Every structure is written in C-alpha cells, then in structure tokens.
Amino acid sequence: MNVTTTARTTSRTTAPATVDIDWSEAFCSEGANCFRFGLDDSGRAYIGSTLSPGEYVSDSVEALRALISAVKAGAADHLL
C-alpha cells in the first residue's frame, strides 16, 4: 500500500510525481469526517480525506477492496 503526501512519498514502489485521479463524491459521516475514493487511468485505487487533498493512500483495487471489507467486518474496531 502506498501513502502519498504532497511533501514526500513513502511506499514500497516509486509513485508517479503527479497522478490524474478521478475522485468520487466525498462520503461524510458525523461532522467534517469526509473521505473520498478515486481511480487513476492505470486502474489504481485511492482513498483520501477532504481535509488534506494532497494526501492519500493508494493500492490496487483488489487490495483496497480487501481493506474496506476487513474494516466493515470489524478488524479495526479496536482503534475506535
């Protein structure tokens, strides 16, 4: 999984300097907790916060689908 910020990139692979991401409408829960999902032209998936537009997590669609499924199943409940 790649974590990208505008200042630096931390990943196992080198991420492109600029990526054209097609962001979907933001999903907001309580207050200003808004997240958005996106895809680029090469089929990579992205999750980003609307509070920090230049920061996002990226990986394959399958990897992020597995992450979301695990969160929905309660794998991250101990963090709440």
N, C-alpha and C positions, 0 to 999 in steps of 0.2 A: 504494500500500500504506500502511496506517495503522499506526503504532506507538503504543500507548497504555500509559500508566503511571498509577498512582493519583495521582501528583502533578501531571502535566501531560499534554497530548496534542500530538503532533507529527504532522500529517497535511496532505494537500492539501485535504481537506474537513473540516468540523466533525463530530466524532464525538459521539454522544449521551453525556450525563454518566453515566448508568447504563444498562447493557445486560444483559438477561437471557440469558446464554449457557448452552446445554445442552452441557456438557463430556462427552466420551467418557472411557473408562478411560485412564489415563496409560500411555504407551508408554515403557518404560525400557530403556536399553542397559546398558552397564557402570556399576557404581556407582550414583550418585544422579543420573545424567543422564536425567531424566524430562521428557517433553513430552506435551502433551495437545492434542487437536483439538476444536473446538466449532463450533456453529452457533447463530445467534440466530433470532428469529421472522421477520425480514425476509430470511433466506437468506444473510446474510454469514457467511464462514468465519473461524475464529480458530485461531491456534497460540499456545500459552502454555507456560511452564515451570512445573513444580510448585514450584520454589524461590522464585518470585516470582509468586504467584497474581494479583496486580493488574496485571501487565504482560503484554501480548500483542500479536501482530501480527494485523491483520485486513485483509481484502480480499474480493473476490468469490470464490466457489467456483472459478471458472474460473482466476483469477489464482493462487490458492494451489495448484491442481492443476498448473499450468504450473511453478510454483516447485519443487514436490516432484519432478516429472518431471525437471527440469533437474538437481536435486541428485542424483537417482538415476542420471542419465546421466554424472555426474562433473564437472558445471560448477563445483562448489565444492571439488573435491579439492585445489586449490592452497591452500586455507585450513587444511587438516589438517596 
